[in-house]
Amino acid sequence: MALSVVVVLEDRKRLEALRQKLAAQDPPPLAVVAIGNGETELASVERLDPAAGRRQRQKTMMRWLLPFGFLAGFTFTQITDLHTFSALGPWAEPLIGGLLGLGSGWMGSFAAAASVTSEEDDRIRILRNRLQEGNWLLLIDPAPGSEPPWGLIQQSRPKAVVRLGES
């Protein structure tokens, strides 16, 4: 695991110079992605897409909420004296209750994933604003077990360096 960083640069010349210096490093970074006008679009970089993070949180929540929702619906139907689906038979009624609980867990996973924002989402919003101001972004994923090349980054005189966390 290595710390990913995004370097915010004012002009394309600095971006190209830093990209060439990074390519000449030993070991080279896993990924060096330039983002800006004429380069990679921000929407195509999954690491900088808040919707991708939200989808990942939703899938994680779904793994927990679906089985518990089914169990809760099944149990609730068994312990209450409500016979809403009694026409379906004694075994189908708790099964329908479980399926309704499963659906509730599925909807809950969407609500929970949308309501939670991570610290990284705020950093991505800042990067989007910098890009709209006409700056260039350079996403650097160092090789496993190595640090970002801080010396090279500082030599390029960046406007900002944003840490994204472990990749």
C-alpha positions in Angstrom: 0.0 0.0 0.0 1.3 3.4 -1.0 0.1 7.0 -0.4 -1.6 8.5 -3.5 -1.2 12.2 -4.1 -2.6 14.7 -6.5 -0.3 17.6 -7.5 -2.0 20.8 -8.6 0.1 22.8 -11.1 -0.5 26.1 -12.8 0.8 25.4 -16.3 1.2 22.5 -18.6 5.0 22.9 -18.9 5.5 22.1 -15.3 3.1 19.2 -15.6 5.1 17.7 -18.5 8.4 18.3 -16.8 7.2 16.5 -13.6 5.7 13.7 -15.6 9.0 13.1 -17.4 11.0 13.1 -14.2 8.6 10.7 -12.6 8.9 8.3 -15.6 12.7 8.3 -15.3 12.5 7.3 -11.6 13.6 3.9 -10.3 11.2 2.3 -9.5 8.7 4.2 -11.5 5.3 5.0 -10.0 2.4 2.6 -10.7 0.3 5.4 -12.2 0.9 8.9 -13.3 -2.3 10.4 -14.7 -2.4 14.0 -16.0 -5.9 15.6 -15.7 -6.8 18.8 -17.5 -7.6 20.4 -20.8 -6.4 18.1 -23.6 -5.4 15.3 -21.1 -7.5 12.8 -19.2 -11.0 13.9 -18.2 -11.6 14.0 -14.5 -14.8 11.9 -14.8 -12.8 9.0 -16.3 -10.4 8.7 -13.3 -12.2 6.3 -10.9 -10.0 7.3 -8.0 -11.3 10.9 -8.2 -14.9 10.0 -8.8 -17.1 10.4 -5.6 -19.9 8.3 -7.2 -17.5 5.3 -7.4 -16.8 5.6 -3.7 -20.5 5.8 -2.9 -21.2 2.7 -5.0 -18.4 0.9 -3.2 -19.9 1.9 0.2 -23.4 0.8 -1.0 -22.1 -2.6 -2.0 -20.4 -3.0 1.4 -23.5 -2.0 3.3 -25.6 -4.3 1.1 -23.6 -7.3 2.2 -24.6 -6.6 5.8 -28.1 -5.2 5.4 -29.6 -7.7 3.0 -29.2 -10.8 5.3 -30.1 -8.9 8.4 -33.1 -7.3 6.7 -34.3 -10.8 5.6 -33.8 -12.2 9.1 -35.6 -9.2 10.7 -38.6 -9.5 8.3 -38.8 -13.2 8.8 -38.6 -12.9 12.6 -41.0 -10.0 12.8 -43.6 -12.0 10.9 -43.1 -15.0 13.2 -43.3 -13.1 16.6 -46.2 -10.9 15.8 -49.8 -11.9 15.5 -50.3 -10.0 12.2 -51.5 -12.2 9.4 -51.2 -9.9 6.4 -50.3 -12.6 4.0 -52.2 -15.5 5.6 -53.9 -16.4 2.3 -50.5 -17.6 1.0 -50.1 -20.3 3.7 -48.2 -20.8 6.9 -44.8 -21.0 5.3 -45.2 -18.4 2.6 -46.2 -15.7 5.1 -42.9 -15.5 7.0 -41.1 -15.9 3.7 -42.9 -12.8 2.3 -42.0 -11.0 5.5 -38.4 -11.9 5.0 -38.4 -10.7 1.4 -39.9 -7.4 2.5 -37.2 -7.1 5.1 -34.6 -7.9 2.4 -36.0 -5.1 0.2 -35.8 -2.8 3.2 -32.2 -3.7 3.7 -31.5 -3.0 0.0 -33.1 0.4 0.2 -31.3 1.1 3.4 -27.9 0.4 1.8 -28.6 3.1 -0.8 -29.7 5.6 1.9 -26.7 4.8 4.2 -24.2 5.0 1.4 -25.6 8.4 0.2 -25.7 9.9 3.6 -22.1 9.2 4.6 -19.4 11.4 3.1 -15.8 10.6 3.5 -12.9 13.0 4.1 -11.6 12.0 0.7 -14.9 13.3 -0.9 -14.0 16.8 0.5 -10.5 16.6 -1.0 -11.9 15.5 -4.4 -14.3 18.5 -4.3 -11.3 20.8 -3.8 -9.5 19.2 -6.7 -12.5 19.6 -8.9 -12.6 23.3 -8.0 -8.9 23.7 -8.8 -9.4 22.1 -12.2 -12.3 24.5 -13.0 -10.0 27.4 -12.1 -7.8 26.3 -15.0 -5.1 24.4 -13.1 -3.7 21.0 -14.0 -3.8 17.9 -11.8 -1.3 15.0 -11.7 -2.3 11.9 -9.9 0.7 9.9 -8.6 0.3 6.3 -7.3 3.8 5.3 -6.1 5.2 1.8 -6.4 4.2 -0.5 -3.5 6.3 0.1 -0.4 7.7 3.4 -1.6 6.9 7.0 -0.7 5.8 9.6 -3.2 8.8 11.5 -4.6 8.5 14.6 -2.4 11.6 16.2 -3.7 10.6 16.1 -7.3 7.1 17.3 -6.4 8.5 20.3 -4.5 10.9 21.1 -7.4 7.9 21.5 -9.7 6.6 24.3 -7.4 3.0 23.0 -7.1 0.1 25.2 -6.1 -1.0 22.4 -3.8 -0.4 18.7 -3.0 -3.5 16.8 -1.9 -3.0 13.4 -0.2 -5.7 10.9 -1.1 -4.7 8.1 1.2 -3.7 4.5 0.6 -4.4 3.0 -2.8 
